[in-house]
Amino acid sequence: MQIQLSIRDERTIAIKIEKFSPEHITRIKLVSGRKWIPEESIWTIPNTVGKLEE
């Protein structure tokens, strides 16, 4: 499993997961404000310390 985090813009962080499991998706869905971007195959979360801890 490989997880890549990157700053998408000043407000969001992009998460790209290679070879993910259903558990990974379940955990990401627990983060409020998350969004799936199908065109890029990434999840985004708000760029805050609290969201990274979630």
ModelCIF file with pLDDT and N, C-alpha, C, O atoms, coordinates in Angstrom:
data_MODEL
#
_entry.id   MODEL 
#
_entity.id                         1 
_entity.type                       polymer 
_entity.pdbx_number_of_molecules   1 
#
_entity_poly.entity_id                      1 
_entity_poly.type                           'polypeptide(L)' 
_entity_poly.nstd_linkage                   no 
_entity_poly.nstd_monomer                   no 
_entity_poly.pdbx_seq_one_letter_code       MQIQLSIRDERTIAIKIEKFSPEHITRIKLVSGRKWIPEESIWTIPNTVGKLEE 
_entity_poly.pdbx_seq_one_letter_code_can   MQIQLSIRDERTIAIKIEKFSPEHITRIKLVSGRKWIPEESIWTIPNTVGKLEE 
_entity_poly.pdbx_strand_id                 A 
#
loop_
_entity_poly_seq.entity_id 
_entity_poly_seq.num 
_entity_poly_seq.mon_id 
_entity_poly_seq.hetero 
1 1  MET n 
1 2  GLN n 
1 3  ILE n 
1 4  GLN n 
1 5  LEU n 
1 6  SER n 
1 7  ILE n 
1 8  ARG n 
1 9  ASP n 
1 10 GLU n 
1 11 ARG n 
1 12 THR n 
1 13 ILE n 
1 14 ALA n 
1 15 ILE n 
1 16 LYS n 
1 17 ILE n 
1 18 GLU n 
1 19 LYS n 
1 20 PHE n 
1 21 SER n 
1 22 PRO n 
1 23 GLU n 
1 24 HIS n 
1 25 ILE n 
1 26 THR n 
1 27 ARG n 
1 28 ILE n 
1 29 LYS n 
1 30 LEU n 
1 31 VAL n 
1 32 SER n 
1 33 GLY n 
1 34 ARG n 
1 35 LYS n 
1 36 TRP n 
1 37 ILE n 
1 38 PRO n 
1 39 GLU n 
1 40 GLU n 
1 41 SER n 
1 42 ILE n 
1 43 TRP n 
1 44 THR n 
1 45 ILE n 
1 46 PRO n 
1 47 ASN n 
1 48 THR n 
1 49 VAL n 
1 50 GLY n 
1 51 LYS n 
1 52 LEU n 
1 53 GLU n 
1 54 GLU n 
#
_struct_asym.id          A 
_struct_asym.entity_id   1 
#
loop_
_ma_qa_metric.id 
_ma_qa_metric.mode 
_ma_qa_metric.name 
_ma_qa_metric.software_group_id 
_ma_qa_metric.type 
1 global pLDDT . pLDDT 
2 local  pLDDT . pLDDT 
#
_ma_qa_metric_global.metric_id      1 
_ma_qa_metric_global.metric_value   86.67 
_ma_qa_metric_global.model_id       1 
_ma_qa_metric_global.ordinal_id     1 
#
loop_
_ma_qa_metric_local.label_asym_id 
_ma_qa_metric_local.label_comp_id 
_ma_qa_metric_local.label_seq_id 
_ma_qa_metric_local.metric_id 
_ma_qa_metric_local.metric_value 
_ma_qa_metric_local.model_id 
_ma_qa_metric_local.ordinal_id 
A MET 1  2 63.00 1 1  
A GLN 2  2 81.00 1 2  
A ILE 3  2 83.00 1 3  
A GLN 4  2 87.00 1 4  
A LEU 5  2 87.00 1 5  
A SER 6  2 90.00 1 6  
A ILE 7  2 91.00 1 7  
A ARG 8  2 90.00 1 8  
A ASP 9  2 89.00 1 9  
A GLU 10 2 88.00 1 10 
A ARG 11 2 91.00 1 11 
A THR 12 2 93.00 1 12 
A ILE 13 2 92.00 1 13 
A ALA 14 2 94.00 1 14 
A ILE 15 2 91.00 1 15 
A LYS 16 2 91.00 1 16 
A ILE 17 2 86.00 1 17 
A GLU 18 2 84.00 1 18 
A LYS 19 2 79.00 1 19 
A PHE 20 2 75.00 1 20 
A SER 21 2 81.00 1 21 
A PRO 22 2 85.00 1 22 
A GLU 23 2 87.00 1 23 
A HIS 24 2 82.00 1 24 
A ILE 25 2 84.00 1 25 
A THR 26 2 88.00 1 26 
A ARG 27 2 87.00 1 27 
A ILE 28 2 87.00 1 28 
A LYS 29 2 89.00 1 29 
A LEU 30 2 90.00 1 30 
A VAL 31 2 89.00 1 31 
A SER 32 2 90.00 1 32 
A GLY 33 2 92.00 1 33 
A ARG 34 2 94.00 1 34 
A LYS 35 2 95.00 1 35 
A TRP 36 2 95.00 1 36 
A ILE 37 2 94.00 1 37 
A PRO 38 2 94.00 1 38 
A GLU 39 2 95.00 1 39 
A GLU 40 2 92.00 1 40 
A SER 41 2 91.00 1 41 
A ILE 42 2 93.00 1 42 
A TRP 43 2 93.00 1 43 
A THR 44 2 94.00 1 44 
A ILE 45 2 92.00 1 45 
A PRO 46 2 91.00 1 46 
A ASN 47 2 89.00 1 47 
A THR 48 2 85.00 1 48 
A VAL 49 2 76.00 1 49 
A GLY 50 2 77.00 1 50 
A LYS 51 2 72.00 1 51 
A LEU 52 2 69.00 1 52 
A GLU 53 2 73.00 1 53 
A GLU 54 2 70.00 1 54 
#
loop_
_atom_site.group_PDB 
_atom_site.id 
_atom_site.type_symbol 
_atom_site.label_atom_id 
_atom_site.label_alt_id 
_atom_site.label_comp_id 
_atom_site.label_asym_id 
_atom_site.label_entity_id 
_atom_site.label_seq_id 
_atom_site.pdbx_PDB_ins_code 
_atom_site.Cartn_x 
_atom_site.Cartn_y 
_atom_site.Cartn_z 
_atom_site.occupancy 
_atom_site.B_iso_or_equiv 
_atom_site.pdbx_formal_charge 
_atom_site.auth_seq_id 
_atom_site.auth_comp_id 
_atom_site.auth_asym_id 
_atom_site.auth_atom_id 
_atom_site.pdbx_PDB_model_num 
ATOM 1   N N  . MET A 1 1  ? 0.837   -1.175 0.000   1.00 63.00 ? 1  MET A N  1 
ATOM 2   C CA . MET A 1 1  ? 0.000   0.000  0.000   1.00 63.00 ? 1  MET A CA 1 
ATOM 3   C C  . MET A 1 1  ? 0.877   1.231  0.000   1.00 63.00 ? 1  MET A C  1 
ATOM 4   O O  . MET A 1 1  ? 1.879   1.293  0.712   1.00 63.00 ? 1  MET A O  1 
ATOM 5   N N  . GLN A 1 2  ? 0.501   2.197  -0.791  1.00 81.00 ? 2  GLN A N  1 
ATOM 6   C CA . GLN A 1 2  ? 1.214   3.463  -0.847  1.00 81.00 ? 2  GLN A CA 1 
ATOM 7   C C  . GLN A 1 2  ? 0.190   4.582  -0.787  1.00 81.00 ? 2  GLN A C  1 
ATOM 8   O O  . GLN A 1 2  ? -0.779  4.594  -1.547  1.00 81.00 ? 2  GLN A O  1 
ATOM 9   N N  . ILE A 1 3  ? 0.415   5.525  0.126   1.00 83.00 ? 3  ILE A N  1 
ATOM 10  C CA . ILE A 1 3  ? -0.470  6.678  0.261   1.00 83.00 ? 3  ILE A CA 1 
ATOM 11  C C  . ILE A 1 3  ? 0.354   7.927  -0.010  1.00 83.00 ? 3  ILE A C  1 
ATOM 12  O O  . ILE A 1 3  ? 1.410   8.129  0.590   1.00 83.00 ? 3  ILE A O  1 
ATOM 13  N N  . GLN A 1 4  ? -0.135  8.756  -0.913  1.00 87.00 ? 4  GLN A N  1 
ATOM 14  C CA . GLN A 1 4  ? 0.542   10.009 -1.235  1.00 87.00 ? 4  GLN A CA 1 
ATOM 15  C C  . GLN A 1 4  ? -0.324  11.168 -0.774  1.00 87.00 ? 4  GLN A C  1 
ATOM 16  O O  . GLN A 1 4  ? -1.492  11.269 -1.149  1.00 87.00 ? 4  GLN A O  1 
ATOM 17  N N  . LEU A 1 5  ? 0.253   12.039 0.040   1.00 87.00 ? 5  LEU A N  1 
ATOM 18  C CA . LEU A 1 5  ? -0.419  13.269 0.458   1.00 87.00 ? 5  LEU A CA 1 
ATOM 19  C C  . LEU A 1 5  ? 0.264   14.428 -0.247  1.00 87.00 ? 5  LEU A C  1 
ATOM 20  O O  . LEU A 1 5  ? 1.491   14.471 -0.347  1.00 87.00 ? 5  LEU A O  1 
ATOM 21  N N  . SER A 1 6  ? -0.531  15.359 -0.732  1.00 90.00 ? 6  SER A N  1 
ATOM 22  C CA . SER A 1 6  ? 0.046   16.549 -1.362  1.00 90.00 ? 6  SER A CA 1 
ATOM 23  C C  . SER A 1 6  ? -0.900  17.726 -1.150  1.00 90.00 ? 6  SER A C  1 
ATOM 24  O O  . SER A 1 6  ? -2.109  17.559 -0.990  1.00 90.00 ? 6  SER A O  1 
ATOM 25  N N  . ILE A 1 7  ? -0.316  18.912 -1.154  1.00 91.00 ? 7  ILE A N  1 
ATOM 26  C CA . ILE A 1 7  ? -1.113  20.122 -1.034  1.00 91.00 ? 7  ILE A CA 1 
ATOM 27  C C  . ILE A 1 7  ? -1.742  20.387 -2.393  1.00 91.00 ? 7  ILE A C  1 
ATOM 28  O O  . ILE A 1 7  ? -1.041  20.582 -3.386  1.00 91.00 ? 7  ILE A O  1 
ATOM 29  N N  . ARG A 1 8  ? -3.062  20.393 -2.428  1.00 90.00 ? 8  ARG A N  1 
ATOM 30  C CA . ARG A 1 8  ? -3.782  20.651 -3.692  1.00 90.00 ? 8  ARG A CA 1 
ATOM 31  C C  . ARG A 1 8  ? -3.875  22.148 -3.933  1.00 90.00 ? 8  ARG A C  1 
ATOM 32  O O  . ARG A 1 8  ? -3.602  22.625 -5.034  1.00 90.00 ? 8  ARG A O  1 
ATOM 33  N N  . ASP A 1 9  ? -4.256  22.878 -2.916  1.00 89.00 ? 9  ASP A N  1 
ATOM 34  C CA . ASP A 1 9  ? -4.270  24.338 -2.927  1.00 89.00 ? 9  ASP A CA 1 
ATOM 35  C C  . ASP A 1 9  ? -4.222  24.765 -1.468  1.00 89.00 ? 9  ASP A C  1 
ATOM 36  O O  . ASP A 1 9  ? -4.061  23.917 -0.590  1.00 89.00 ? 9  ASP A O  1 
ATOM 37  N N  . GLU A 1 10 ? -4.356  26.044 -1.188  1.00 88.00 ? 10 GLU A N  1 
ATOM 38  C CA . GLU A 1 10 ? -4.212  26.507 0.191   1.00 88.00 ? 10 GLU A CA 1 
ATOM 39  C C  . GLU A 1 10 ? -5.299  25.982 1.123   1.00 88.00 ? 10 GLU A C  1 
ATOM 40  O O  . GLU A 1 10 ? -5.153  26.061 2.343   1.00 88.00 ? 10 GLU A O  1 
ATOM 41  N N  . ARG A 1 11 ? -6.376  25.453 0.574   1.00 91.00 ? 11 ARG A N  1 
ATOM 42  C CA . ARG A 1 11 ? -7.485  24.990 1.409   1.00 91.00 ? 11 ARG A CA 1 
ATOM 43  C C  . ARG A 1 11 ? -7.641  23.475 1.474   1.00 91.00 ? 11 ARG A C  1 
ATOM 44  O O  . ARG A 1 11 ? -8.344  22.973 2.352   1.00 91.00 ? 11 ARG A O  1 
ATOM 45  N N  . THR A 1 12 ? -7.005  22.733 0.568   1.00 93.00 ? 12 THR A N  1 
ATOM 46  C CA . THR A 1 12 ? -7.230  21.288 0.535   1.00 93.00 ? 12 THR A CA 1 
ATOM 47  C C  . THR A 1 12 ? -5.941  20.484 0.365   1.00 93.00 ? 12 THR A C  1 
ATOM 48  O O  . THR A 1 12 ? -4.954  20.943 -0.211  1.00 93.00 ? 12 THR A O  1 
ATOM 49  N N  . ILE A 1 13 ? -6.001  19.271 0.890   1.00 92.00 ? 13 ILE A N  1 
ATOM 50  C CA . ILE A 1 13 ? -4.925  18.294 0.757   1.00 92.00 ? 13 ILE A CA 1 
ATOM 51  C C  . ILE A 1 13 ? -5.459  17.152 -0.101  1.00 92.00 ? 13 ILE A C  1 
ATOM 52  O O  . ILE A 1 13 ? -6.589  16.702 0.093   1.00 92.00 ? 13 ILE A O  1 
ATOM 53  N N  . ALA A 1 14 ? -4.661  16.689 -1.038  1.00 94.00 ? 14 ALA A N  1 
ATOM 54  C CA . ALA A 1 14 ? -5.041  15.572 -1.897  1.00 94.00 ? 14 ALA A CA 1 
ATOM 55  C C  . ALA A 1 14 ? -4.465  14.282 -1.320  1.00 94.00 ? 14 ALA A C  1 
ATOM 56  O O  . ALA A 1 14 ? -3.331  14.253 -0.841  1.00 94.00 ? 14 ALA A O  1 
ATOM 57  N N  . ILE A 1 15 ? -5.263  13.217 -1.372  1.00 91.00 ? 15 ILE A N  1 
ATOM 58  C CA . ILE A 1 15 ? -4.836  11.893 -0.913  1.00 91.00 ? 15 ILE A CA 1 
ATOM 59  C C  . ILE A 1 15 ? -5.013  10.922 -2.071  1.00 91.00 ? 15 ILE A C  1 
ATOM 60  O O  . ILE A 1 15 ? -6.116  10.752 -2.591  1.00 91.00 ? 15 ILE A O  1 
ATOM 61  N N  . LYS A 1 16 ? -3.930  10.298 -2.462  1.00 91.00 ? 16 LYS A N  1 
ATOM 62  C CA . LYS A 1 16 ? -3.983  9.282  -3.510  1.00 91.00 ? 16 LYS A CA 1 
ATOM 63  C C  . LYS A 1 16 ? -3.500  7.973  -2.890  1.00 91.00 ? 16 LYS A C  1 
ATOM 64  O O  . LYS A 1 16 ? -2.423  7.919  -2.295  1.00 91.00 ? 16 LYS A O  1 
ATOM 65  N N  . ILE A 1 17 ? -4.303  6.924  -3.033  1.00 86.00 ? 17 ILE A N  1 
ATOM 66  C CA . ILE A 1 17 ? -3.987  5.621  -2.449  1.00 86.00 ? 17 ILE A CA 1 
ATOM 67  C C  . ILE A 1 17 ? -3.820  4.613  -3.571  1.00 86.00 ? 17 ILE A C  1 
ATOM 68  O O  . ILE A 1 17 ? -4.728  4.404  -4.376  1.00 86.00 ? 17 ILE A O  1 
ATOM 69  N N  . GLU A 1 18 ? -2.662  3.997  -3.615  1.00 84.00 ? 18 GLU A N  1 
ATOM 70  C CA . GLU A 1 18 ? -2.407  2.914  -4.569  1.00 84.00 ? 18 GLU A CA 1 
ATOM 71  C C  . GLU A 1 18 ? -2.740  1.602  -3.868  1.00 84.00 ? 18 GLU A C  1 
ATOM 72  O O  . GLU A 1 18 ? -2.337  1.397  -2.723  1.00 84.00 ? 18 GLU A O  1 
ATOM 73  N N  . LYS A 1 19 ? -3.458  0.724  -4.527  1.00 79.00 ? 19 LYS A N  1 
ATOM 74  C CA . LYS A 1 19 ? -3.825  -0.588 -3.984  1.00 79.00 ? 19 LYS A CA 1 
ATOM 75  C C  . LYS A 1 19 ? -4.487  -0.466 -2.610  1.00 79.00 ? 19 LYS A C  1 
ATOM 76  O O  . LYS A 1 19 ? -4.004  -1.018 -1.621  1.00 79.00 ? 19 LYS A O  1 
ATOM 77  N N  . PHE A 1 20 ? -5.577  0.252  -2.571  1.00 75.00 ? 20 PHE A N  1 
ATOM 78  C CA . PHE A 1 20 ? -6.282  0.456  -1.313  1.00 75.00 ? 20 PHE A CA 1 
ATOM 79  C C  . PHE A 1 20 ? -7.173  -0.722 -0.959  1.00 75.00 ? 20 PHE A C  1 
ATOM 80  O O  . PHE A 1 20 ? -7.499  -1.562 -1.799  1.00 75.00 ? 20 PHE A O  1 
ATOM 81  N N  . SER A 1 21 ? -7.553  -0.757 0.303   1.00 81.00 ? 21 SER A N  1 
ATOM 82  C CA . SER A 1 21 ? -8.489  -1.772 0.783   1.00 81.00 ? 21 SER A CA 1 
ATOM 83  C C  . SER A 1 21 ? -9.788  -1.067 1.177   1.00 81.00 ? 21 SER A C  1 
ATOM 84  O O  . SER A 1 21 ? -9.806  0.155  1.323   1.00 81.00 ? 21 SER A O  1 
ATOM 85  N N  . PRO A 1 22 ? -10.865 -1.819 1.349   1.00 85.00 ? 22 PRO A N  1 
ATOM 86  C CA . PRO A 1 22 ? -12.121 -1.205 1.799   1.00 85.00 ? 22 PRO A CA 1 
ATOM 87  C C  . PRO A 1 22 ? -11.965 -0.464 3.136   1.00 85.00 ? 22 PRO A C  1 
ATOM 88  O O  . PRO A 1 22 ? -12.665 0.516  3.392   1.00 85.00 ? 22 PRO A O  1 
ATOM 89  N N  . GLU A 1 23 ? -11.053 -0.935 3.977   1.00 87.00 ? 23 GLU A N  1 
ATOM 90  C CA . GLU A 1 23 ? -10.810 -0.264 5.262   1.00 87.00 ? 23 GLU A CA 1 
ATOM 91  C C  . GLU A 1 23 ? -10.295 1.160  5.052   1.00 87.00 ? 23 GLU A C  1 
ATOM 92  O O  . GLU A 1 23 ? -10.673 2.071  5.789   1.00 87.00 ? 23 GLU A O  1 
ATOM 93  N N  . HIS A 1 24 ? -9.436  1.357  4.054   1.00 82.00 ? 24 HIS A N  1 
ATOM 94  C CA . HIS A 1 24 ? -8.922  2.703  3.777   1.00 82.00 ? 24 HIS A CA 1 
ATOM 95  C C  . HIS A 1 24 ? -10.054 3.646  3.400   1.00 82.00 ? 24 HIS A C  1 
ATOM 96  O O  . HIS A 1 24 ? -10.110 4.781  3.874   1.00 82.00 ? 24 HIS A O  1 
ATOM 97  N N  . ILE A 1 25 ? -10.941 3.180  2.560   1.00 84.00 ? 25 ILE A N  1 
ATOM 98  C CA . ILE A 1 25 ? -12.071 4.012  2.123   1.00 84.00 ? 25 ILE A CA 1 
ATOM 99  C C  . ILE A 1 25 ? -12.977 4.331  3.308   1.00 84.00 ? 25 ILE A C  1 
ATOM 100 O O  . ILE A 1 25 ? -13.437 5.463  3.458   1.00 84.00 ? 25 ILE A O  1 
ATOM 101 N N  . THR A 1 26 ? -13.229 3.339  4.138   1.00 88.00 ? 26 THR A N  1 
ATOM 102 C CA . THR A 1 26 ? -14.067 3.550  5.321   1.00 88.00 ? 26 THR A CA 1 
ATOM 103 C C  . THR A 1 26 ? -13.462 4.619  6.218   1.00 88.00 ? 26 THR A C  1 
ATOM 104 O O  . THR A 1 26 ? -14.178 5.482  6.727   1.00 88.00 ? 26 THR A O  1 
ATOM 105 N N  . ARG A 1 27 ? -12.151 4.568  6.415   1.00 87.00 ? 27 ARG A N  1 
ATOM 106 C CA . ARG A 1 27 ? -11.479 5.546  7.282   1.00 87.00 ? 27 ARG A CA 1 
ATOM 107 C C  . ARG A 1 27 ? -11.521 6.950  6.682   1.00 87.00 ? 27 ARG A C  1 
ATOM 108 O O  . ARG A 1 27 ? -11.736 7.921  7.408   1.00 87.00 ? 27 ARG A O  1 
ATOM 109 N N  . ILE A 1 28 ? -11.320 7.073  5.381   1.00 87.00 ? 28 ILE A N  1 
ATOM 110 C CA . ILE A 1 28 ? -11.381 8.391  4.743   1.00 87.00 ? 28 ILE A CA 1 
ATOM 111 C C  . ILE A 1 28 ? -12.792 8.961  4.844   1.00 87.00 ? 28 ILE A C  1 
ATOM 112 O O  . ILE A 1 28 ? -12.964 10.162 5.047   1.00 87.00 ? 28 ILE A O  1 
ATOM 113 N N  . LYS A 1 29 ? -13.799 8.106  4.703   1.00 89.00 ? 29 LYS A N  1 
ATOM 114 C CA . LYS A 1 29 ? -15.181 8.584  4.770   1.00 89.00 ? 29 LYS A CA 1 
ATOM 115 C C  . LYS A 1 29 ? -15.557 9.092  6.157   1.00 89.00 ? 29 LYS A C  1 
ATOM 116 O O  . LYS A 1 29 ? -16.578 9.763  6.303   1.00 89.00 ? 29 LYS A O  1 
ATOM 117 N N  . LEU A 1 30 ? -14.763 8.791  7.175   1.00 90.00 ? 30 LEU A N  1 
ATOM 118 C CA . LEU A 1 30 ? -15.008 9.310  8.521   1.00 90.00 ? 30 LEU A CA 1 
ATOM 119 C C  . LEU A 1 30 ? -14.578 10.772 8.659   1.00 90.00 ? 30 LEU A C  1 
ATOM 120 O O  . LEU A 1 30 ? -14.996 11.449 9.599   1.00 90.00 ? 30 LEU A O  1 
ATOM 121 N N  . VAL A 1 31 ? -13.758 11.261 7.748   1.00 89.00 ? 31 VAL A N  1 
ATOM 122 C CA . VAL A 1 31 ? -13.267 12.636 7.801   1.00 89.00 ? 31 VAL A CA 1 
ATOM 123 C C  . VAL A 1 31 ? -14.329 13.569 7.236   1.00 89.00 ? 31 VAL A C  1 
ATOM 124 O O  . VAL A 1 31 ? -14.707 13.457 6.070   1.00 89.00 ? 31 VAL A O  1 
ATOM 125 N N  . SER A 1 32 ? -14.806 14.487 8.064   1.00 90.00 ? 32 SER A N  1 
ATOM 126 C CA . SER A 1 32 ? -15.811 15.425 7.574   1.00 90.00 ? 32 SER A CA 1 
ATOM 127 C C  . SER A 1 32 ? -15.166 16.379 6.568   1.00 90.00 ? 32 SER A C  1 
ATOM 128 O O  . SER A 1 32 ? -14.021 16.797 6.743   1.00 90.00 ? 32 SER A O  1 
ATOM 129 N N  . GLY A 1 33 ? -15.895 16.710 5.538   1.00 92.00 ? 33 GLY A N  1 
ATOM 130 C CA . GLY A 1 33 ? -15.400 17.614 4.512   1.00 92.00 ? 33 GLY A CA 1 
ATOM 131 C C  . GLY A 1 33 ? -14.607 16.925 3.409   1.00 92.00 ? 33 GLY A C  1 
ATOM 132 O O  . GLY A 1 33 ? -14.069 17.592 2.525   1.00 92.00 ? 33 GLY A O  1 
ATOM 133 N N  . ARG A 1 34 ? -14.529 15.582 3.453   1.00 94.00 ? 34 ARG A N  1 
ATOM 134 C CA . ARG A 1 34 ? -13.773 14.876 2.410   1.00 94.00 ? 34 ARG A CA 1 
ATOM 135 C C  . ARG A 1 34 ? -14.575 14.885 1.116   1.00 94.00 ? 34 ARG A C  1 
ATOM 136 O O  . ARG A 1 34 ? -15.799 15.013 1.123   1.00 94.00 ? 34 ARG A O  1 
ATOM 137 N N  . LYS A 1 35 ? -13.852 14.746 0.001   1.00 95.00 ? 35 LYS A N  1 
ATOM 138 C CA . LYS A 1 35 ? -14.506 14.753 -1.303  1.00 95.00 ? 35 LYS A CA 1 
ATOM 139 C C  . LYS A 1 35 ? -13.722 13.857 -2.253  1.00 95.00 ? 35 LYS A C  1 
ATOM 140 O O  . LYS A 1 35 ? -12.492 13.896 -2.272  1.00 95.00 ? 35 LYS A O  1 
ATOM 141 N N  . TRP A 1 36 ? -14.425 13.057 -3.034  1.00 95.00 ? 36 TRP A N  1 
ATOM 142 C CA . TRP A 1 36 ? -13.815 12.187 -4.041  1.00 95.00 ? 36 TRP A CA 1 
ATOM 143 C C  . TRP A 1 36 ? -13.780 12.945 -5.356  1.00 95.00 ? 36 TRP A C  1 
ATOM 144 O O  . TRP A 1 36 ? -14.799 13.490 -5.780  1.00 95.00 ? 36 TRP A O  1 
ATOM 145 N N  . ILE A 1 37 ? -12.619 12.988 -6.010  1.00 94.00 ? 37 ILE A N  1 
ATOM 146 C CA . ILE A 1 37 ? -12.457 13.625 -7.315  1.00 94.00 ? 37 ILE A CA 1 
ATOM 147 C C  . ILE A 1 37 ? -12.178 12.502 -8.318  1.00 94.00 ? 37 ILE A C  1 
ATOM 148 O O  . ILE A 1 37 ? -11.019 12.130 -8.505  1.00 94.00 ? 37 ILE A O  1 
ATOM 149 N N  . PRO A 1 38 ? -13.214 11.952 -8.968  1.00 94.00 ? 38 PRO A N  1 
ATOM 150 C CA . PRO A 1 38 ? -13.029 10.780 -9.823  1.00 94.00 ? 38 PRO A CA 1 
ATOM 151 C C  . PRO A 1 38 ? -12.121 11.014 -11.035 1.00 94.00 ? 38 PRO A C  1 
ATOM 152 O O  . PRO A 1 38 ? -11.430 10.094 -11.472 1.00 94.00 ? 38 PRO A O  1 
ATOM 153 N N  . GLU A 1 39 ? -12.117 12.223 -11.578 1.00 95.00 ? 39 GLU A N  1 
ATOM 154 C CA . GLU A 1 39 ? -11.281 12.504 -12.747 1.00 95.00 ? 39 GLU A CA 1 
ATOM 155 C C  . GLU A 1 39 ? -9.793  12.334 -12.447 1.00 95.00 ? 39 GLU A C  1 
ATOM 156 O O  . GLU A 1 39 ? -9.003  12.024 -13.339 1.00 95.00 ? 39 GLU A O  1 
ATOM 157 N N  . GLU A 1 40 ? -9.418  12.540 -11.176 1.00 92.00 ? 40 GLU A N  1 
ATOM 158 C CA . GLU A 1 40 ? -8.018  12.452 -10.769 1.00 92.00 ? 40 GLU A CA 1 
ATOM 159 C C  . GLU A 1 40 ? -7.742  11.238 -9.874  1.00 92.00 ? 40 GLU A C  1 
ATOM 160 O O  . GLU A 1 40 ? -6.597  10.984 -9.501  1.00 92.00 ? 40 GLU A O  1 
ATOM 161 N N  . SER A 1 41 ? -8.784  10.504 -9.538  1.00 91.00 ? 41 SER A N  1 
ATOM 162 C CA . SER A 1 41 ? -8.688  9.351  -8.629  1.00 91.00 ? 41 SER A CA 1 
ATOM 163 C C  . SER A 1 41 ? -8.031  9.720  -7.307  1.00 91.00 ? 41 SER A C  1 
ATOM 164 O O  . SER A 1 41 ? -7.130  9.034  -6.825  1.00 91.00 ? 41 SER A O  1 
ATOM 165 N N  . ILE A 1 42 ? -8.511  10.833 -6.730  1.00 93.00 ? 42 ILE A N  1 
ATOM 166 C CA . ILE A 1 42 ? -7.991  11.273 -5.437  1.00 93.00 ? 42 ILE A CA 1 
ATOM 167 C C  . ILE A 1 42 ? -9.136  11.649 -4.511  1.00 93.00 ? 42 ILE A C  1 
ATOM 168 O O  . ILE A 1 42 ? -10.243 11.953 -4.956  1.00 93.00 ? 42 ILE A O  1 
ATOM 169 N N  . TRP A 1 43 ? -8.852  11.622 -3.230  1.00 93.00 ? 43 TRP A N  1 
ATOM 170 C CA . TRP A 1 43 ? -9.729  12.181 -2.215  1.00 93.00 ? 43 TRP A CA 1 
ATOM 171 C C  . TRP A 1 43 ? -9.124  13.510 -1.812  1.00 93.00 ? 43 TRP A C  1 
ATOM 172 O O  . TRP A 1 43 ? -7.904  13.668 -1.846  1.00 93.00 ? 43 TRP A O  1 
ATOM 173 N N  . THR A 1 44 ? -9.954  14.466 -1.430  1.00 94.00 ? 44 THR A N  1 
ATOM 174 C CA . THR A 1 44 ? -9.444  15.704 -0.856  1.00 94.00 ? 44 THR A CA 1 
ATOM 175 C C  . THR A 1 44 ? -10.044 15.875 0.529   1.00 94.00 ? 44 THR A C  1 
ATOM 176 O O  . THR A 1 44 ? -11.172 15.460 0.799   1.00 94.00 ? 44 THR A O  1 
ATOM 177 N N  . ILE A 1 45 ? -9.258  16.498 1.398   1.00 92.00 ? 45 ILE A N  1 
ATOM 178 C CA . ILE A 1 45 ? -9.726  16.849 2.741   1.00 92.00 ? 45 ILE A CA 1 
ATOM 179 C C  . ILE A 1 45 ? -9.314  18.287 3.005   1.00 92.00 ? 45 ILE A C  1 
ATOM 180 O O  . ILE A 1 45 ? -8.364  18.781 2.397   1.00 92.00 ? 45 ILE A O  1 
ATOM 181 N N  . PRO A 1 46 ? -10.021 18.966 3.908   1.00 91.00 ? 46 PRO A N  1 
ATOM 182 C CA . PRO A 1 46 ? -9.631  20.335 4.231   1.00 91.00 ? 46 PRO A CA 1 
ATOM 183 C C  . PRO A 1 46 ? -8.198  20.369 4.786   1.00 91.00 ? 46 PRO A C  1 
ATOM 184 O O  . PRO A 1 46 ? -7.780  19.463 5.506   1.00 91.00 ? 46 PRO A O  1 
ATOM 185 N N  . ASN A 1 47 ? -7.470  21.411 4.445   1.00 89.00 ? 47 ASN A N  1 
ATOM 186 C CA . ASN A 1 47 ? -6.075  21.572 4.864   1.00 89.00 ? 47 ASN A CA 1 
ATOM 187 C C  . ASN A 1 47 ? -6.015  22.212 6.257   1.00 89.00 ? 47 ASN A C  1 
ATOM 188 O O  . ASN A 1 47 ? -5.747  23.404 6.408   1.00 89.00 ? 47 ASN A O  1 
ATOM 189 N N  . THR A 1 48 ? -6.277  21.365 7.274   1.00 85.00 ? 48 THR A N  1 
ATOM 190 C CA . THR A 1 48 ? -6.173  21.797 8.661   1.00 85.00 ? 48 THR A CA 1 
ATOM 191 C C  . THR A 1 48 ? -5.469  20.719 9.457   1.00 85.00 ? 48 THR A C  1 
ATOM 192 O O  . THR A 1 48 ? -5.482  19.548 9.076   1.00 85.00 ? 48 THR A O  1 
ATOM 193 N N  . VAL A 1 49 ? -4.855  21.109 10.559  1.00 76.00 ? 49 VAL A N  1 
ATOM 194 C CA . VAL A 1 49 ? -4.161  20.137 11.404  1.00 76.00 ? 49 VAL A CA 1 
ATOM 195 C C  . VAL A 1 49 ? -5.152  19.101 11.929  1.00 76.00 ? 49 VAL A C  1 
ATOM 196 O O  . VAL A 1 49 ? -4.836  17.912 11.982  1.00 76.00 ? 49 VAL A O  1 
ATOM 197 N N  . GLY A 1 50 ? -6.328  19.538 12.312  1.00 77.00 ? 50 GLY A N  1 
ATOM 198 C CA . GLY A 1 50 ? -7.339  18.622 12.841  1.00 77.00 ? 50 GLY A CA 1 
ATOM 199 C C  . GLY A 1 50 ? -7.746  17.552 11.849  1.00 77.00 ? 50 GLY A C  1 
ATOM 200 O O  . GLY A 1 50 ? -7.927  16.395 12.231  1.00 77.00 ? 50 GLY A O  1 
ATOM 201 N N  . LYS A 1 51 ? -7.893  17.911 10.591  1.00 72.00 ? 51 LYS A N  1 
ATOM 202 C CA . LYS A 1 51 ? -8.295  16.941 9.573   1.00 72.00 ? 51 LYS A CA 1 
ATOM 203 C C  . LYS A 1 51 ? -7.182  15.944 9.309   1.00 72.00 ? 51 LYS A C  1 
ATOM 204 O O  . LYS A 1 51 ? -7.462  14.770 9.069   1.00 72.00 ? 51 LYS A O  1 
ATOM 205 N N  . LEU A 1 52 ? -5.930  16.374 9.344   1.00 69.00 ? 52 LEU A N  1 
ATOM 206 C CA . LEU A 1 52 ? -4.819  15.435 9.170   1.00 69.00 ? 52 LEU A CA 1 
ATOM 207 C C  . LEU A 1 52 ? -4.787  14.427 10.312  1.00 69.00 ? 52 LEU A C  1 
ATOM 208 O O  . LEU A 1 52 ? -4.465  13.258 10.100  1.00 69.00 ? 52 LEU A O  1 
ATOM 209 N N  . GLU A 1 53 ? -5.117  14.873 11.521  1.00 73.00 ? 53 GLU A N  1 
ATOM 210 C CA . GLU A 1 53 ? -5.142  13.957 12.655  1.00 73.00 ? 53 GLU A CA 1 
ATOM 211 C C  . GLU A 1 53 ? -6.273  12.931 12.533  1.00 73.00 ? 53 GLU A C  1 
ATOM 212 O O  . GLU A 1 53 ? -6.130  11.788 12.968  1.00 73.00 ? 53 GLU A O  1 
ATOM 213 N N  . GLU A 1 54 ? -7.397  13.346 11.939  1.00 70.00 ? 54 GLU A N  1 
ATOM 214 C CA . GLU A 1 54 ? -8.511  12.407 11.729  1.00 70.00 ? 54 GLU A CA 1 
ATOM 215 C C  . GLU A 1 54 ? -8.061  11.285 10.845  1.00 70.00 ? 54 GLU A C  1 
ATOM 216 O O  . GLU A 1 54 ? -8.844  10.385 10.542  1.00 70.00 ? 54 GLU A O  1 
#
